[in-house]
Amino acid sequence: MVQDRLRDGTRIAQLVASELTGDREALAQVVVADADPDVEPTADGALAYRVAYVADSDAIAVGDRGQTTIDESVDTERTTLAEVFVQPERARVEFVVAPDVAADAAAEATVTDDEMGLRVRPKAVDPPRTLAFVEDGADAKRVIPVFKKVVAAIGDSTGSS
């Protein structure tokens, strides 16, 4: 059923954002930030939004349609976890923290023998990043466990739960 695959990078990025903001348990302190609602895909990838971890959940407001925003009046630490870029036929998630954790978790995202799962590669920049390619709408759900493991890793490194 290849013809049923969603191959629109902008729509895939929107699905990832929806999955992220829809998980108000493990990802309750994660927000989609700096979103560009008018982003146009490019061959190299155009920045659609950043995904941030907010240390104080009181700084996160959830709108009536599930969108999350940061209440700037609450003094809290904000850590960018990843940046999401849109290309014509896919979205690219660049994990900027815990790149090794992200790479391992993305490799585990292959769920069955007949599905490839997420394609991942390192990005040789300083500091290093891990790129996860979300090439189909179904992959939007597969990238969420990667975010969960990255959040757990930064929580472990700060000593928080």
N, C-alpha and C positions, 0 to 999 in steps of 0.2 A: 504494500500500500504506500509506495513511495509518493504517489501523487497527493496523498493526504498529509504530508509532512509540512509543517510551518517553516518556511525558509525566509522570513522577513526579519532582518536584524533588529529593526525598531520594535516590532511587535514582540519578538523574543525577549528583548531587554525589558519591555513593559511586563511581561509575564514573570521574569525574574524578580522585578521590583514588587509585584503583587504577592509572590510567594514569600519574599522576605518580610513584608509588612503584615502578611496574614498569619505568621507564626508569632503569637504573642506569649509564647512560653519560653522555649530555648533561645529565641531571638528577640525577646521582649525589649532588650536594650540596644537593638540595632535599628537604624533609621536610614532611609534613602534621603540623601542630602544633595544640595546643589543641582537639582534636576533641571534639565533643559527640555521642556515639553515640545519644543519645536525643532529638536535635533534632526538633522538630515544625515543619513548614513554616507560614509565615504569609504573608498577602498582601503585606506589606512586605518579607519576607525575614528569616529567622532565621539567625544566624551558626552555620554548621556546623563550620567549621575555618579555620585560617590556613595559608597556604603560605609556608614560610620557606626562605631560602638560608643554609646554614651554611658559614662560611669554611673550617673545618678538617674534612675528611671523616672524621677519626678520631673526631669527636664524634657520628657517625651510626651507630646500631645498626640492622641489618636483621633483623627477626624471621623465624621459620620460615615464616610465611605472607606474607612480603614487606612487612609493615608497618614503617615507619621511626619511630625515636624518637631524641631527642637525649640524649646522655649528658651530664648536667649537671655531671659531675666534670671534663669537658674544657673548659678556658677557650678559648672561641672566639666570634667575632662572629657574630651571628644577625640577618639582615635579613628583615623581613616583605615578601614580594613581593605577596601578594594575600590577600584574605579571600573566603571562599566562603559564600554565603547560599542558603538553600532557600526556595522559594516552592512553592505546591501543584503547579504544572505545569512548573517549570523551576528551574534553578540560576542564580545570578548571581555572576560572578567580578568582584571589584573590585580592579583592579591599583593598588597604592599606590606603587610605584616605576616609573620609566620609563613614565609613562602614554602618551606620544606613541609610543614604540616598541610598546607593547601595542596601541594603536589601529591603527597601520599593519599590524602582524602579524595582528591579528584581521580586518582588511579583506581581507587576502590569503588568509584561511582559506576563502573561497568557492571550492570546487574544480571545480564543473561548472555549466553553464548551467541545469540543472534542479534544483539544490540551492542554497538561499539562503545557507548557511553561517552564520557567527556574526553576530548583530545587536549592534552596538556603539554606545555613546554616551559622551560625557564626563560627569563628575559635577562640578558647580561647587562644589567645597569647597576649602579651603586646608589642605594642598597638594592639587592636583587629582588626580582618579582617572579611570581608564578602566573602564567597565563593559562586560563581555562577557556576553551572555545565552546560556546553554547550554540550548536549548529542546527538545532531543531527545537520546536516548542516544548517537546517532551523533556528535553534536557534542562528546562527551567527548574523542574523538580529535582533533578539529579545534582544540581549545583548547591542546593540548600544544605545538604549534609557537610559540604566543604565549608560553608560559612559557619555552621555549628561547631565544627572542629577548630576552626581558626578562633572563634570566640572563646571556646574552652581553653585553647592554648594561651591566649592573652590573659584570660582570667587566672590560669595557673601561674603565669609569670609575674602577676601582680599580687598574688596571694589572696585574691578575692574569689568568691564562689560563682 
